[in-house]
Amino acid sequence: MSELLKRITLNPRQCGGRPCIRGMRIRVSDILDLFAAGLSADDILAEMPDLEADDLKAALSYASHKLNHPVLIP
C-alpha cells in the first residue's frame, strides 16, 4: 500500500499544490473525476498513455486514506 502512495507527489509549485501522479501534471482529482464520469481503468489508461495501472490504484488509495478519519462527537 505504501509503495502505491509513493506515486502521489505534492509540490506547492505544481497544480496549486494539489496531489499529482509521479510529478506529472495529472492530478489525483482528475483521475477520480474520470472514474466518477463512468470511465473504466482501461478507458483512462487509453486516454492518458503516460499513466500506469498502479497510478490509478494509487489515486484511489490516496483518496481513501484522506477520507478515512474518525469524527469526534463532543
PyMOL Python script that loads the backbone (N, CA, C, O; Angstrom):
from pymol import cmd

cmd.read_pdbstr("""\
ATOM      1  N   MET A   1       0.828  -1.195   0.000  1.00  0.00           N
ATOM      2  CA  MET A   1       0.000   0.000   0.000  1.00  0.00           C
ATOM      3  C   MET A   1       0.871   1.257   0.000  1.00  0.00           C
ATOM      4  O   MET A   1       0.634   2.179  -0.781  1.00  0.00           O
ATOM      5  N   SER A   2       1.873   1.292   0.873  1.00  0.00           N
ATOM      6  CA  SER A   2       2.707   2.494   0.940  1.00  0.00           C
ATOM      7  C   SER A   2       3.513   2.679  -0.345  1.00  0.00           C
ATOM      8  O   SER A   2       3.851   3.807  -0.702  1.00  0.00           O
ATOM      9  N   GLU A   3       3.824   1.587  -1.043  1.00  0.00           N
ATOM     10  CA  GLU A   3       4.518   1.708  -2.324  1.00  0.00           C
ATOM     11  C   GLU A   3       3.641   2.448  -3.326  1.00  0.00           C
ATOM     12  O   GLU A   3       4.138   3.264  -4.103  1.00  0.00           O
ATOM     13  N   LEU A   4       2.349   2.170  -3.314  1.00  0.00           N
ATOM     14  CA  LEU A   4       1.435   2.876  -4.214  1.00  0.00           C
ATOM     15  C   LEU A   4       1.406   4.359  -3.885  1.00  0.00           C
ATOM     16  O   LEU A   4       1.427   5.203  -4.781  1.00  0.00           O
ATOM     17  N   LEU A   5       1.358   4.667  -2.613  1.00  0.00           N
ATOM     18  CA  LEU A   5       1.243   6.072  -2.212  1.00  0.00           C
ATOM     19  C   LEU A   5       2.493   6.885  -2.546  1.00  0.00           C
ATOM     20  O   LEU A   5       2.437   8.114  -2.587  1.00  0.00           O
ATOM     21  N   LYS A   6       3.610   6.219  -2.783  1.00  0.00           N
ATOM     22  CA  LYS A   6       4.817   6.933  -3.198  1.00  0.00           C
ATOM     23  C   LYS A   6       4.648   7.529  -4.600  1.00  0.00           C
ATOM     24  O   LYS A   6       5.413   8.406  -5.001  1.00  0.00           O
ATOM     25  N   ARG A   7       3.656   7.056  -5.333  1.00  0.00           N
ATOM     26  CA  ARG A   7       3.383   7.587  -6.668  1.00  0.00           C
ATOM     27  C   ARG A   7       2.693   8.951  -6.609  1.00  0.00           C
ATOM     28  O   ARG A   7       2.645   9.671  -7.607  1.00  0.00           O
ATOM     29  N   ILE A   8       2.167   9.297  -5.448  1.00  0.00           N
ATOM     30  CA  ILE A   8       1.475  10.575  -5.277  1.00  0.00           C
ATOM     31  C   ILE A   8       2.496  11.610  -4.827  1.00  0.00           C
ATOM     32  O   ILE A   8       3.202  11.415  -3.837  1.00  0.00           O
ATOM     33  N   THR A   9       2.564  12.711  -5.567  1.00  0.00           N
ATOM     34  CA  THR A   9       3.515  13.764  -5.232  1.00  0.00           C
ATOM     35  C   THR A   9       2.779  15.055  -4.928  1.00  0.00           C
ATOM     36  O   THR A   9       1.728  15.348  -5.498  1.00  0.00           O
ATOM     37  N   LEU A  10       3.357  15.814  -4.019  1.00  0.00           N
ATOM     38  CA  LEU A  10       2.817  17.123  -3.645  1.00  0.00           C
ATOM     39  C   LEU A  10       3.917  18.153  -3.844  1.00  0.00           C
ATOM     40  O   LEU A  10       4.984  18.072  -3.235  1.00  0.00           O
ATOM     41  N   ASN A  11       3.641  19.113  -4.701  1.00  0.00           N
ATOM     42  CA  ASN A  11       4.611  20.165  -4.980  1.00  0.00           C
ATOM     43  C   ASN A  11       3.847  21.493  -4.989  1.00  0.00           C
ATOM     44  O   ASN A  11       2.978  21.693  -5.837  1.00  0.00           O
ATOM     45  N   PRO A  12       4.154  22.391  -4.069  1.00  0.00           N
ATOM     46  CA  PRO A  12       3.423  23.654  -3.996  1.00  0.00           C
ATOM     47  C   PRO A  12       3.526  24.491  -5.270  1.00  0.00           C
ATOM     48  O   PRO A  12       2.720  25.399  -5.473  1.00  0.00           O
ATOM     49  N   ARG A  13       4.491  24.205  -6.118  1.00  0.00           N
ATOM     50  CA  ARG A  13       4.666  24.968  -7.363  1.00  0.00           C
ATOM     51  C   ARG A  13       4.027  24.288  -8.570  1.00  0.00           C
ATOM     52  O   ARG A  13       4.176  24.738  -9.705  1.00  0.00           O
ATOM     53  N   GLN A  14       3.319  23.206  -8.306  1.00  0.00           N
ATOM     54  CA  GLN A  14       2.704  22.463  -9.410  1.00  0.00           C
ATOM     55  C   GLN A  14       1.238  22.210  -9.089  1.00  0.00           C
ATOM     56  O   GLN A  14       0.899  21.713  -8.016  1.00  0.00           O
ATOM     57  N   CYS A  15       0.390  22.556 -10.023  1.00  0.00           N
ATOM     58  CA  CYS A  15      -1.055  22.312  -9.889  1.00  0.00           C
ATOM     59  C   CYS A  15      -1.615  22.872  -8.584  1.00  0.00           C
ATOM     60  O   CYS A  15      -2.494  22.268  -7.969  1.00  0.00           O
ATOM     61  N   GLY A  16      -1.110  24.008  -8.173  1.00  0.00           N
ATOM     62  CA  GLY A  16      -1.614  24.645  -6.955  1.00  0.00           C
ATOM     63  C   GLY A  16      -1.376  23.842  -5.691  1.00  0.00           C
ATOM     64  O   GLY A  16      -2.086  24.010  -4.700  1.00  0.00           O
ATOM     65  N   GLY A  17      -0.373  22.964  -5.723  1.00  0.00           N
ATOM     66  CA  GLY A  17      -0.072  22.154  -4.546  1.00  0.00           C
ATOM     67  C   GLY A  17      -0.965  20.944  -4.383  1.00  0.00           C
ATOM     68  O   GLY A  17      -0.881  20.230  -3.384  1.00  0.00           O
ATOM     69  N   ARG A  18      -1.819  20.712  -5.361  1.00  0.00           N
ATOM     70  CA  ARG A  18      -2.718  19.550  -5.280  1.00  0.00           C
ATOM     71  C   ARG A  18      -1.929  18.271  -5.549  1.00  0.00           C
ATOM     72  O   ARG A  18      -0.917  18.297  -6.250  1.00  0.00           O
ATOM     73  N   PRO A  19      -2.394  17.149  -4.990  1.00  0.00           N
ATOM     74  CA  PRO A  19      -1.691  15.885  -5.204  1.00  0.00           C
ATOM     75  C   PRO A  19      -1.744  15.463  -6.672  1.00  0.00           C
ATOM     76  O   PRO A  19      -2.796  15.496  -7.311  1.00  0.00           O
ATOM     77  N   CYS A  20      -0.578  15.066  -7.184  1.00  0.00           N
ATOM     78  CA  CYS A  20      -0.431  14.658  -8.585  1.00  0.00           C
ATOM     79  C   CYS A  20       0.168  13.254  -8.648  1.00  0.00           C
ATOM     80  O   CYS A  20       0.588  12.685  -7.641  1.00  0.00           O
ATOM     81  N   ILE A  21       0.189  12.728  -9.848  1.00  0.00           N
ATOM     82  CA  ILE A  21       0.750  11.406 -10.082  1.00  0.00           C
ATOM     83  C   ILE A  21       2.194  11.543 -10.563  1.00  0.00           C
ATOM     84  O   ILE A  21       2.456  12.157 -11.597  1.00  0.00           O
ATOM     85  N   ARG A  22       3.112  10.975  -9.818  1.00  0.00           N
ATOM     86  CA  ARG A  22       4.534  10.874 -10.176  1.00  0.00           C
ATOM     87  C   ARG A  22       5.128  12.158 -10.727  1.00  0.00           C
ATOM     88  O   ARG A  22       5.918  12.115 -11.670  1.00  0.00           O
ATOM     89  N   GLY A  23       4.766  13.294 -10.160  1.00  0.00           N
ATOM     90  CA  GLY A  23       5.352  14.557 -10.575  1.00  0.00           C
ATOM     91  C   GLY A  23       4.807  15.102 -11.879  1.00  0.00           C
ATOM     92  O   GLY A  23       5.228  16.168 -12.330  1.00  0.00           O
ATOM     93  N   MET A  24       3.879  14.388 -12.490  1.00  0.00           N
ATOM     94  CA  MET A  24       3.261  14.879 -13.725  1.00  0.00           C
ATOM     95  C   MET A  24       2.157  15.864 -13.358  1.00  0.00           C
ATOM     96  O   MET A  24       1.786  15.982 -12.190  1.00  0.00           O
ATOM     97  N   ARG A  25       1.650  16.549 -14.327  1.00  0.00           N
ATOM     98  CA  ARG A  25       0.561  17.491 -14.081  1.00  0.00           C
ATOM     99  C   ARG A  25      -0.796  16.805 -14.248  1.00  0.00           C
ATOM    100  O   ARG A  25      -1.743  17.383 -14.782  1.00  0.00           O
ATOM    101  N   ILE A  26      -0.864  15.580 -13.786  1.00  0.00           N
ATOM    102  CA  ILE A  26      -2.116  14.831 -13.748  1.00  0.00           C
ATOM    103  C   ILE A  26      -2.481  14.697 -12.282  1.00  0.00           C
ATOM    104  O   ILE A  26      -1.825  13.994 -11.514  1.00  0.00           O
ATOM    105  N   ARG A  27      -3.555  15.398 -11.914  1.00  0.00           N
ATOM    106  CA  ARG A  27      -3.953  15.428 -10.502  1.00  0.00           C
ATOM    107  C   ARG A  27      -4.736  14.174 -10.119  1.00  0.00           C
ATOM    108  O   ARG A  27      -5.395  13.553 -10.953  1.00  0.00           O
ATOM    109  N   VAL A  28      -4.648  13.825  -8.860  1.00  0.00           N
ATOM    110  CA  VAL A  28      -5.455  12.725  -8.328  1.00  0.00           C
ATOM    111  C   VAL A  28      -6.926  13.007  -8.610  1.00  0.00           C
ATOM    112  O   VAL A  28      -7.673  12.102  -8.980  1.00  0.00           O
ATOM    113  N   SER A  29      -7.338  14.244  -8.438  1.00  0.00           N
ATOM    114  CA  SER A  29      -8.746  14.592  -8.666  1.00  0.00           C
ATOM    115  C   SER A  29      -9.153  14.387 -10.129  1.00  0.00           C
ATOM    116  O   SER A  29     -10.308  14.062 -10.404  1.00  0.00           O
ATOM    117  N   ASP A  30      -8.229  14.570 -11.063  1.00  0.00           N
ATOM    118  CA  ASP A  30      -8.539  14.316 -12.474  1.00  0.00           C
ATOM    119  C   ASP A  30      -8.906  12.850 -12.679  1.00  0.00           C
ATOM    120  O   ASP A  30      -9.872  12.532 -13.373  1.00  0.00           O
ATOM    121  N   ILE A  31      -8.132  11.970 -12.074  1.00  0.00           N
ATOM    122  CA  ILE A  31      -8.394  10.540 -12.201  1.00  0.00           C
ATOM    123  C   ILE A  31      -9.719  10.175 -11.534  1.00  0.00           C
ATOM    124  O   ILE A  31     -10.508   9.410 -12.089  1.00  0.00           O
ATOM    125  N   LEU A  32      -9.959  10.719 -10.353  1.00  0.00           N
ATOM    126  CA  LEU A  32     -11.218  10.432  -9.655  1.00  0.00           C
ATOM    127  C   LEU A  32     -12.412  10.944 -10.452  1.00  0.00           C
ATOM    128  O   LEU A  32     -13.447  10.280 -10.508  1.00  0.00           O
ATOM    129  N   ASP A  33     -12.279  12.109 -11.064  1.00  0.00           N
ATOM    130  CA  ASP A  33     -13.358  12.654 -11.895  1.00  0.00           C
ATOM    131  C   ASP A  33     -13.657  11.747 -13.086  1.00  0.00           C
ATOM    132  O   ASP A  33     -14.817  11.561 -13.454  1.00  0.00           O
ATOM    133  N   LEU A  34     -12.621  11.188 -13.682  1.00  0.00           N
ATOM    134  CA  LEU A  34     -12.827  10.291 -14.814  1.00  0.00           C
ATOM    135  C   LEU A  34     -13.544   9.014 -14.393  1.00  0.00           C
ATOM    136  O   LEU A  34     -14.433   8.534 -15.096  1.00  0.00           O
ATOM    137  N   PHE A  35     -13.154   8.465 -13.241  1.00  0.00           N
ATOM    138  CA  PHE A  35     -13.874   7.296 -12.711  1.00  0.00           C
ATOM    139  C   PHE A  35     -15.330   7.658 -12.428  1.00  0.00           C
ATOM    140  O   PHE A  35     -16.238   6.891 -12.751  1.00  0.00           O
ATOM    141  N   ALA A  36     -15.551   8.820 -11.829  1.00  0.00           N
ATOM    142  CA  ALA A  36     -16.911   9.260 -11.493  1.00  0.00           C
ATOM    143  C   ALA A  36     -17.757   9.475 -12.744  1.00  0.00           C
ATOM    144  O   ALA A  36     -18.977   9.310 -12.710  1.00  0.00           O
ATOM    145  N   ALA A  37     -17.110   9.842 -13.843  1.00  0.00           N
ATOM    146  CA  ALA A  37     -17.830  10.054 -15.106  1.00  0.00           C
ATOM    147  C   ALA A  37     -18.175   8.732 -15.798  1.00  0.00           C
ATOM    148  O   ALA A  37     -18.845   8.714 -16.831  1.00  0.00           O
ATOM    149  N   GLY A  38     -17.705   7.630 -15.211  1.00  0.00           N
ATOM    150  CA  GLY A  38     -18.065   6.330 -15.754  1.00  0.00           C
ATOM    151  C   GLY A  38     -16.999   5.656 -16.591  1.00  0.00           C
ATOM    152  O   GLY A  38     -17.240   4.581 -17.140  1.00  0.00           O
ATOM    153  N   LEU A  39     -15.824   6.262 -16.703  1.00  0.00           N
ATOM    154  CA  LEU A  39     -14.758   5.629 -17.464  1.00  0.00           C
ATOM    155  C   LEU A  39     -14.175   4.466 -16.676  1.00  0.00           C
ATOM    156  O   LEU A  39     -14.085   4.515 -15.450  1.00  0.00           O
ATOM    157  N   SER A  40     -13.788   3.439 -17.380  1.00  0.00           N
ATOM    158  CA  SER A  40     -13.130   2.305 -16.743  1.00  0.00           C
ATOM    159  C   SER A  40     -11.636   2.596 -16.642  1.00  0.00           C
ATOM    160  O   SER A  40     -11.141   3.563 -17.221  1.00  0.00           O
ATOM    161  N   ALA A  41     -10.932   1.756 -15.908  1.00  0.00           N
ATOM    162  CA  ALA A  41      -9.486   1.915 -15.798  1.00  0.00           C
ATOM    163  C   ALA A  41      -8.839   1.820 -17.178  1.00  0.00           C
ATOM    164  O   ALA A  41      -7.919   2.576 -17.491  1.00  0.00           O
ATOM    165  N   ASP A  42      -9.314   0.902 -17.990  1.00  0.00           N
ATOM    166  CA  ASP A  42      -8.758   0.766 -19.344  1.00  0.00           C
ATOM    167  C   ASP A  42      -9.014   2.016 -20.180  1.00  0.00           C
ATOM    168  O   ASP A  42      -8.156   2.438 -20.955  1.00  0.00           O
ATOM    169  N   ASP A  43     -10.196   2.603 -20.020  1.00  0.00           N
ATOM    170  CA  ASP A  43     -10.510   3.844 -20.747  1.00  0.00           C
ATOM    171  C   ASP A  43      -9.560   4.970 -20.344  1.00  0.00           C
ATOM    172  O   ASP A  43      -9.050   5.702 -21.193  1.00  0.00           O
ATOM    173  N   ILE A  44      -9.334   5.095 -19.052  1.00  0.00           N
ATOM    174  CA  ILE A  44      -8.469   6.164 -18.544  1.00  0.00           C
ATOM    175  C   ILE A  44      -7.042   5.964 -19.041  1.00  0.00           C
ATOM    176  O   ILE A  44      -6.386   6.919 -19.457  1.00  0.00           O
ATOM    177  N   LEU A  45      -6.568   4.737 -18.998  1.00  0.00           N
ATOM    178  CA  LEU A  45      -5.211   4.456 -19.463  1.00  0.00           C
ATOM    179  C   LEU A  45      -5.075   4.715 -20.957  1.00  0.00           C
ATOM    180  O   LEU A  45      -4.011   5.124 -21.421  1.00  0.00           O
ATOM    181  N   ALA A  46      -6.137   4.482 -21.710  1.00  0.00           N
ATOM    182  CA  ALA A  46      -6.101   4.762 -23.148  1.00  0.00           C
ATOM    183  C   ALA A  46      -6.095   6.267 -23.408  1.00  0.00           C
ATOM    184  O   ALA A  46      -5.440   6.738 -24.338  1.00  0.00           O
ATOM    185  N   GLU A  47      -6.830   7.023 -22.580  1.00  0.00           N
ATOM    186  CA  GLU A  47      -6.894   8.483 -22.724  1.00  0.00           C
ATOM    187  C   GLU A  47      -5.611   9.164 -22.282  1.00  0.00           C
ATOM    188  O   GLU A  47      -5.234  10.202 -22.826  1.00  0.00           O
ATOM    189  N   MET A  48      -4.944   8.585 -21.300  1.00  0.00           N
ATOM    190  CA  MET A  48      -3.737   9.179 -20.719  1.00  0.00           C
ATOM    191  C   MET A  48      -2.618   8.144 -20.750  1.00  0.00           C
ATOM    192  O   MET A  48      -2.367   7.481 -19.744  1.00  0.00           O
ATOM    193  N   PRO A  49      -1.948   7.997 -21.880  1.00  0.00           N
ATOM    194  CA  PRO A  49      -0.953   6.931 -22.022  1.00  0.00           C
ATOM    195  C   PRO A  49       0.269   7.058 -21.109  1.00  0.00           C
ATOM    196  O   PRO A  49       1.029   6.099 -20.976  1.00  0.00           O
ATOM    197  N   ASP A  50       0.475   8.207 -20.481  1.00  0.00           N
ATOM    198  CA  ASP A  50       1.591   8.354 -19.543  1.00  0.00           C
ATOM    199  C   ASP A  50       1.304   7.671 -18.207  1.00  0.00           C
ATOM    200  O   ASP A  50       2.218   7.444 -17.413  1.00  0.00           O
ATOM    201  N   LEU A  51       0.042   7.345 -17.962  1.00  0.00           N
ATOM    202  CA  LEU A  51      -0.332   6.703 -16.710  1.00  0.00           C
ATOM    203  C   LEU A  51      -0.127   5.197 -16.788  1.00  0.00           C
ATOM    204  O   LEU A  51      -0.138   4.600 -17.865  1.00  0.00           O
ATOM    205  N   GLU A  52       0.061   4.602 -15.616  1.00  0.00           N
ATOM    206  CA  GLU A  52       0.160   3.157 -15.467  1.00  0.00           C
ATOM    207  C   GLU A  52      -0.974   2.702 -14.559  1.00  0.00           C
ATOM    208  O   GLU A  52      -1.536   3.502 -13.810  1.00  0.00           O
ATOM    209  N   ALA A  53      -1.304   1.435 -14.624  1.00  0.00           N
ATOM    210  CA  ALA A  53      -2.403   0.894 -13.813  1.00  0.00           C
ATOM    211  C   ALA A  53      -2.185   1.193 -12.330  1.00  0.00           C
ATOM    212  O   ALA A  53      -3.137   1.516 -11.619  1.00  0.00           O
ATOM    213  N   ASP A  54      -0.948   1.090 -11.859  1.00  0.00           N
ATOM    214  CA  ASP A  54      -0.679   1.367 -10.443  1.00  0.00           C
ATOM    215  C   ASP A  54      -0.920   2.836 -10.091  1.00  0.00           C
ATOM    216  O   ASP A  54      -1.181   3.150  -8.929  1.00  0.00           O
ATOM    217  N   ASP A  55      -0.839   3.733 -11.058  1.00  0.00           N
ATOM    218  CA  ASP A  55      -1.149   5.144 -10.802  1.00  0.00           C
ATOM    219  C   ASP A  55      -2.627   5.298 -10.445  1.00  0.00           C
ATOM    220  O   ASP A  55      -2.980   6.070  -9.553  1.00  0.00           O
ATOM    221  N   LEU A  56      -3.479   4.567 -11.140  1.00  0.00           N
ATOM    222  CA  LEU A  56      -4.916   4.627 -10.852  1.00  0.00           C
ATOM    223  C   LEU A  56      -5.200   4.059  -9.471  1.00  0.00           C
ATOM    224  O   LEU A  56      -5.996   4.614  -8.714  1.00  0.00           O
ATOM    225  N   LYS A  57      -4.549   2.956  -9.149  1.00  0.00           N
ATOM    226  CA  LYS A  57      -4.711   2.366  -7.807  1.00  0.00           C
ATOM    227  C   LYS A  57      -4.219   3.339  -6.743  1.00  0.00           C
ATOM    228  O   LYS A  57      -4.828   3.468  -5.681  1.00  0.00           O
ATOM    229  N   ALA A  58      -3.122   4.017  -7.030  1.00  0.00           N
ATOM    230  CA  ALA A  58      -2.567   4.976  -6.068  1.00  0.00           C
ATOM    231  C   ALA A  58      -3.537   6.131  -5.829  1.00  0.00           C
ATOM    232  O   ALA A  58      -3.707   6.576  -4.694  1.00  0.00           O
ATOM    233  N   ALA A  59      -4.166   6.610  -6.886  1.00  0.00           N
ATOM    234  CA  ALA A  59      -5.122   7.714  -6.746  1.00  0.00           C
ATOM    235  C   ALA A  59      -6.302   7.292  -5.875  1.00  0.00           C
ATOM    236  O   ALA A  59      -6.735   8.045  -5.003  1.00  0.00           O
ATOM    237  N   LEU A  60      -6.818   6.099  -6.109  1.00  0.00           N
ATOM    238  CA  LEU A  60      -7.936   5.611  -5.306  1.00  0.00           C
ATOM    239  C   LEU A  60      -7.511   5.389  -3.856  1.00  0.00           C
ATOM    240  O   LEU A  60      -8.253   5.716  -2.930  1.00  0.00           O
ATOM    241  N   SER A  61      -6.335   4.841  -3.667  1.00  0.00           N
ATOM    242  CA  SER A  61      -5.836   4.601  -2.316  1.00  0.00           C
ATOM    243  C   SER A  61      -5.620   5.914  -1.571  1.00  0.00           C
ATOM    244  O   SER A  61      -5.956   6.030  -0.393  1.00  0.00           O
ATOM    245  N   TYR A  62      -5.058   6.897  -2.262  1.00  0.00           N
ATOM    246  CA  TYR A  62      -4.825   8.208  -1.647  1.00  0.00           C
ATOM    247  C   TYR A  62      -6.151   8.834  -1.207  1.00  0.00           C
ATOM    248  O   TYR A  62      -6.268   9.343  -0.092  1.00  0.00           O
ATOM    249  N   ALA A  63      -7.127   8.790  -2.080  1.00  0.00           N
ATOM    250  CA  ALA A  63      -8.438   9.359  -1.744  1.00  0.00           C
ATOM    251  C   ALA A  63      -9.056   8.632  -0.555  1.00  0.00           C
ATOM    252  O   ALA A  63      -9.627   9.259   0.337  1.00  0.00           O
ATOM    253  N   SER A  64      -8.941   7.329  -0.547  1.00  0.00           N
ATOM    254  CA  SER A  64      -9.489   6.547   0.557  1.00  0.00           C
ATOM    255  C   SER A  64      -8.835   6.922   1.884  1.00  0.00           C
ATOM    256  O   SER A  64      -9.516   7.077   2.898  1.00  0.00           O
ATOM    257  N   HIS A  65      -7.514   7.067   1.870  1.00  0.00           N
ATOM    258  CA  HIS A  65      -6.808   7.432   3.099  1.00  0.00           C
ATOM    259  C   HIS A  65      -7.175   8.836   3.571  1.00  0.00           C
ATOM    260  O   HIS A  65      -7.276   9.083   4.773  1.00  0.00           O
ATOM    261  N   LYS A  66      -7.371   9.742   2.641  1.00  0.00           N
ATOM    262  CA  LYS A  66      -7.722  11.115   3.017  1.00  0.00           C
ATOM    263  C   LYS A  66      -9.127  11.203   3.614  1.00  0.00           C
ATOM    264  O   LYS A  66      -9.401  12.075   4.439  1.00  0.00           O
ATOM    265  N   LEU A  67     -10.000  10.314   3.202  1.00  0.00           N
ATOM    266  CA  LEU A  67     -11.375  10.342   3.694  1.00  0.00           C
ATOM    267  C   LEU A  67     -11.586   9.493   4.933  1.00  0.00           C
ATOM    268  O   LEU A  67     -12.606   9.633   5.609  1.00  0.00           O
ATOM    269  N   ASN A  68     -10.655   8.627   5.242  1.00  0.00           N
ATOM    270  CA  ASN A  68     -10.809   7.695   6.341  1.00  0.00           C
ATOM    271  C   ASN A  68     -10.237   8.281   7.625  1.00  0.00           C
ATOM    272  O   ASN A  68      -9.098   8.003   8.001  1.00  0.00           O
ATOM    273  N   HIS A  69     -11.038   9.085   8.279  1.00  0.00           N
ATOM    274  CA  HIS A  69     -10.615   9.659   9.546  1.00  0.00           C
ATOM    275  C   HIS A  69     -11.798   9.659  10.497  1.00  0.00           C
ATOM    276  O   HIS A  69     -12.945   9.787  10.069  1.00  0.00           O
ATOM    277  N   PRO A  70     -11.525   9.516  11.772  1.00  0.00           N
ATOM    278  CA  PRO A  70     -12.625   9.481  12.742  1.00  0.00           C
ATOM    279  C   PRO A  70     -13.262  10.851  12.912  1.00  0.00           C
ATOM    280  O   PRO A  70     -12.609  11.884  12.767  1.00  0.00           O
ATOM    281  N   VAL A  71     -14.536  10.835  13.219  1.00  0.00           N
ATOM    282  CA  VAL A  71     -15.253  12.052  13.542  1.00  0.00           C
ATOM    283  C   VAL A  71     -15.562  12.006  15.037  1.00  0.00           C
ATOM    284  O   VAL A  71     -16.268  11.117  15.513  1.00  0.00           O
ATOM    285  N   LEU A  72     -15.029  12.962  15.752  1.00  0.00           N
ATOM    286  CA  LEU A  72     -15.225  13.006  17.185  1.00  0.00           C
ATOM    287  C   LEU A  72     -16.505  13.783  17.511  1.00  0.00           C
ATOM    288  O   LEU A  72     -16.727  14.890  17.020  1.00  0.00           O
ATOM    289  N   ILE A  73     -17.318  13.182  18.336  1.00  0.00           N
ATOM    290  CA  ILE A  73     -18.558  13.840  18.753  1.00  0.00           C
ATOM    291  C   ILE A  73     -18.336  14.399  20.159  1.00  0.00           C
ATOM    292  O   ILE A  73     -17.985  13.663  21.080  1.00  0.00           O
ATOM    293  N   PRO A  74     -18.543  15.702  20.312  1.00  0.00           N
ATOM    294  CA  PRO A  74     -18.292  16.309  21.639  1.00  0.00           C
ATOM    295  C   PRO A  74     -19.305  15.861  22.662  1.00  0.00           C
ATOM    296  O   PRO A  74     -19.238  16.275  23.820  1.00  0.00           O
TER     297      PRO A  74
END
""", "prot")
cmd.dss("prot")
cmd.show_as("cartoon", "prot")
cmd.util.cbc("prot")
cmd.orient("prot")
